[in-house]
Amino acid sequence: MKKLFIISALILFTGTVYSQTLKKDAVIAVSTYTITLQPGVTMEQYVDFLMKKYIPEYEKNFPGLKMYILRGDRGEKKDQIGFLWYFESLKVRDKYYPTESDFSDAAQLAWGRMDAISAEEGKYTVNSSRVFTDWVIK
């Protein structure tokens, strides 16, 4: 009986520690991109740069959000790349992006700290076009 209790407690603890939940009124922003890579650059190299350098720098400069890379597997956006941003709340999203087309002063400062990594991104891409939607979790 004691072993069963300990095993049950461990399972419950493990599930609690490692599970992630999406909070009500958090914002998920999804952007898909059509990207033109620099000659000789592969999509794998670009994604590796994003994962190892760009995303950590972005998350450091924009507290309150997490960023993930998406890669189209099927459908209309197959083989295209996307980003998923998880803002902890509408308040956090609006702190940086108060409207669809405006950056706040906080975002301007954060983007200023991103100059070096943004310049490095230019080694991988020629240009890109973006389509996005922000989704509020209800």
C-alpha positions in Angstrom: 0.0 0.0 0.0 2.8 2.4 0.9 4.5 1.7 -2.5 1.3 2.4 -4.3 0.9 5.7 -2.5 4.5 6.7 -3.3 4.1 5.7 -7.0 0.8 7.6 -7.3 2.4 10.7 -5.6 5.3 10.6 -8.1 3.1 10.3 -11.1 0.9 13.2 -9.9 4.0 15.3 -9.1 5.6 14.5 -12.5 2.5 15.4 -14.3 2.2 18.7 -12.4 5.8 19.7 -12.9 6.0 18.9 -16.6 2.6 19.9 -17.9 2.0 23.2 -19.5 -1.3 25.0 -19.6 -2.7 27.8 -21.6 -4.1 30.5 -19.5 -7.4 32.2 -20.1 -7.0 35.6 -21.8 -3.5 34.8 -22.9 -2.8 35.6 -26.5 -1.4 33.3 -29.2 -0.1 35.1 -32.2 0.5 33.0 -35.3 2.4 34.3 -38.3 3.2 32.5 -41.4 6.0 33.6 -43.7 7.0 33.2 -47.3 10.8 33.5 -47.1 13.4 33.9 -49.7 16.7 32.6 -48.4 20.2 33.9 -49.3 21.9 31.8 -52.0 23.5 28.7 -50.5 21.5 28.9 -47.3 19.1 26.0 -46.5 15.9 26.2 -44.5 17.5 23.9 -41.9 20.4 26.3 -41.4 17.9 29.2 -41.0 15.7 27.3 -38.6 18.8 26.3 -36.6 19.8 30.0 -36.3 16.3 30.9 -35.2 16.2 28.2 -32.6 19.7 28.7 -31.1 20.2 32.4 -31.4 17.2 34.5 -32.5 14.5 33.0 -30.2 16.6 33.2 -27.0 17.5 36.8 -27.8 13.9 37.7 -28.6 12.5 36.1 -25.4 15.2 37.9 -23.3 14.2 41.3 -24.7 10.4 40.7 -24.6 9.6 39.5 -21.1 6.2 37.8 -20.8 6.2 36.0 -24.0 7.5 32.7 -25.5 8.3 32.2 -29.2 8.1 28.9 -31.1 9.0 28.0 -34.7 6.4 26.3 -36.8 7.1 24.3 -40.0 4.2 23.6 -42.4 3.7 19.8 -42.8 0.5 19.6 -44.8 -2.0 21.9 -46.4 -1.8 25.3 -48.0 1.3 26.4 -46.0 3.3 23.1 -46.4 7.0 23.7 -46.2 6.6 27.3 -45.1 7.8 28.6 -41.8 5.8 30.3 -39.1 6.1 31.7 -35.6 3.9 31.2 -32.7 4.1 33.8 -29.9 2.5 33.1 -26.6 1.8 36.3 -24.7 1.0 35.6 -21.0 -2.0 38.1 -21.3 -3.6 40.7 -23.4 -1.8 43.3 -21.1 1.6 41.9 -22.1 0.7 41.8 -25.8 -0.6 45.4 -25.6 2.5 46.5 -23.7 4.6 45.8 -26.8 2.0 46.0 -29.6 -1.0 48.2 -28.6 -2.5 48.0 -32.1 -2.0 45.9 -35.2 0.3 48.5 -36.8 2.0 50.2 -33.8 5.0 49.4 -31.6 5.0 50.8 -28.1 8.1 52.6 -26.6 8.8 49.3 -24.8 8.8 47.4 -28.1 11.0 50.0 -29.8 13.6 49.7 -27.0 13.4 45.9 -27.2 13.8 45.9 -31.0 16.8 48.3 -30.5 18.5 45.6 -28.4 17.8 43.1 -31.2 19.8 45.1 -33.8 22.8 42.7 -33.8 20.7 39.5 -34.1 18.4 41.1 -36.7 21.5 42.0 -38.8 22.8 38.4 -38.4 19.4 37.2 -39.7 20.1 39.0 -42.9 22.9 36.5 -43.6 20.1 33.9 -44.0 17.3 35.7 -45.7 16.8 38.1 -48.6 13.2 39.0 -47.7 10.0 37.6 -46.3 6.3 38.4 -46.3 4.1 37.8 -43.3 0.4 36.9 -42.7 -0.7 36.9 -39.0 -3.6 36.5 -36.6 -3.7 37.1 -32.9 -5.9 34.6 -31.0 -7.2 35.3 -27.5 -7.7 32.1 -25.4 -11.2 32.0 -24.0 
